């Protein structure tokens, strides 16, 4: 039940219902036009999918018949930790503690990687587990990675780094190359899981769209973001295909 509470708190704190929307806190440094690596606003609809999945997952965890589920026990408390970290991240953003928010996101990514690694030790046996548990947590991980990128750029602005210009463009390209490498590492380390790749590629694709059509416009950043999205998906598909052939 603690997962359900944390998810509800996170949803409310995001500004979707009450409070300040995340994109408007700290003078808008997390808005889609604030940095070169900020995804377009439409990208954030993925939070609705993730929060719905986490809510259903939390309710499922609380059911008495799940108490003896060995697969759930492998990751149960880590899932709770991920929900609490997400709530803490929302709180840090609302308080404009952007550097702290980045550290919390890094911790969240690490916990989600550990969760999925543990779930890999005992593969899902039902479609429900594959979609609702593994799928939700995978999307969560991929999106948390792109959120880390966007929050890091926003934190840089908050400490005085220029959001635009040649240096900002160079840093954006470097960050996007790193994001592509993260996509490859996740694909290999998590044995070709598709959901994390979808979450990360979704965010990268919306960075590309925003930089190609929005403000600030940057063709080079748009190209690198699009390439990073493609590399992320291709890596996961290739690793998954090879793993299937070896079985």
N, C-alpha and C positions, 0 to 999 in steps of 0.2 A: 504493500500500500504506500510505502514511502516513495516509490517511483511515481505513482499517480500524483501524489501531493507535489513532488518536485516538478513534474511536468506542468501541472496546473499553475504553479507559482511562476515558472519560466514563461508560460504563455501570457499570463497576465502582465508580468514584468516587461515583456517585449514591447508593450505599448499598443498591441493589437486591439485591446479592449479599453484599458485604462492607462494612465501615465503617458510619458513621452515616447513616441515611436523611436526605435533604435536609430533610425536614419537621421533623427533630428537632435540627438544628444551631442554635447560637446561642440556646439556650433556647427553641427552637420558634417563632421569629419568622417562619418561612416556612410554618408549618402553616396549615391551612385556617381555623382559628378565631383566628388571630393578628391579622389586619387585615381591614378592610372590603372590600378588593379582592382577597382571596385566593380562588382558585377552590376548589371542592370537591375532595376527594381523588380522586374517580373521574375527574376531568379529566386526571389525569396518565398515564392509560393511553395517551394520544396519544404519549408518549415512546417506547413500545414500537414503534408504527408508524413513527415518525421514525427511530429507531435501526436498525430492520430495513432500512428503505429506504436509509439512509446506508451501512450495511454492504454491501448488495448493490451500491450505486452505487460504493463504493470498490473492491470486487472487480472490477466491470466496468471501472473506470478503469485497473486494473492489467493488463488483458488486452493482449497485444501488438498485436492488430488495432485497438485503439482509439488507438494512438499517432498515427495520421494523421487522426483524426477532427477536422475543423475546428471543429465545434460544441463538442466537449470541450475543445479547446485554448483556446477563448474564456474558459472558466470554470474550467479544471482547477485551477490554483493557488489561485484564490479559494475553491474548494470545500475544498481542503486547509486554507486559512486559517480557514474557518468551523468546521471540525472541531477545529482547534487552539484556537480561541477558546472553543468549547464546553467542551473539556477544562480550559482555564484557568478558566472560570467555575465549573465543578464544584469545582475545587481551592480557589478563593477562598471559595466557600460553605462548604466543609468546614473551612476555616480561620477562618470567621466574619468574613471581610473583606467585609462586605456592601456598603459603598460602592464598593469595587473591583469587586465582582460586577456592580453596576449599570453601571459604565463598560464592563466587558467585554461585557455584553449589548447595550449601545448600539452598540458596535463590531461585534458579531455581526449585529445587525439591518442595519447599514449595508452590511456585506459581502454579506449575503444579498440585499438589494435590488439591489446592483451585479451579482451573479451572474444574477439573473432578468432584469435589464435587458439584459445581454449575451446571454442565451439568447433573448430576444425578437428580437434582431437577426437570428437564424437560427432560425426556428421549427422545432419538432420535426416530424419526418417519419414517425415510427413510434409505435405505441401504447406501446411500451416506454419511449421517451424521454418521452412525454407523462406517463405514470404514474410510472415509477420515478425519473426525473431531475427533471422539472419539478414533478410532483406532490409528491414527497418534499421538495424544497427549498422549495416553496410552503408546505406545512404547517409546515415548520421555521421559516420567516419569520413566519407568523402566530402560531405558538405563542411564538416568541422575543419578539414584541411584548407578549403578555400576561404573559410571564415578567418582562419589564422593568417592567411595572406593579406586579406583586406584589413583586418584589425592591426596587423603589424605596420602597414602603410599609414593607417590613421594615427597610430601611436607615434610614428615618425613625425607626422605633421604637428602633433601635440607638443613635441619637444623641440620644434623649430626647423625641421627639415623641409625644404621646399617641395611642394606637391607636384610641381611641373618643371619644365626645363630639361636640358640635356641630361643632367645627373639623375633626375627623377625617371626619365625614360630608360636610361641605362640600368638603373636599379630595378625597374619594373621588368625589364627583359631578363635580368638575372633571376629574379624571384620566379618568373614563369618557367624558366629552364629548371629551376629547383623543383617547382610543382610537377613538371613532367617526370623528373627523376623520382619524386615521391610516388607518383602513379605507377612507375615501373617497379619500384621496391615493394609497394603494397601488392601489386599483382603477383610478384614472385613469392613474397613472404606469406601471403594469404591464399596461395595456391589457385590464383585465377578467379577469385570472387568478383562477380560482375557488379554487385550493388555499390561497393566503394568507388569503383571506377565511374559508374553512372553519376554518383553524387559529386565527385571531383570534376568530371568532364562537364557536367551541367553548369557548375559555377564558372569554369574556365570559358565555356562557350558564351556565357552571358557577359563575361569580361570582354571577349572579342566583339560581341554585338554592340556593347555600350561604347567601346573605343572606336568602332567603325562608324557608328551612327549618332552617338551622343556627344556630350561635352564633359571633359576635354577629349578632343578627338586625337587619336594617334594610330596611324596605319601600322607602324612597326609593332606596337604593343598588341594591336588586334590580331596581326598575323601570328605572333608568338603565342598568344593565348589560344588561338584556334589550333595551332600545331600541338600545343601541350594537351589540349582536349582530345585530339585524335590519337596522339601517342598513348595517352592514358587508357583509352578504350581498346586500342589495338593490343597493347601489352597484356591487358586482362584476358582478352579473347584468345590470344596466342597461347598464353600460359594455361588457360583452362582447356583449350583444345589438346595441347600436348599431354596434360594430366589425364584427360579422358582416354586418349589413345594408349596410355601406359596401363590402364586398368584392365 
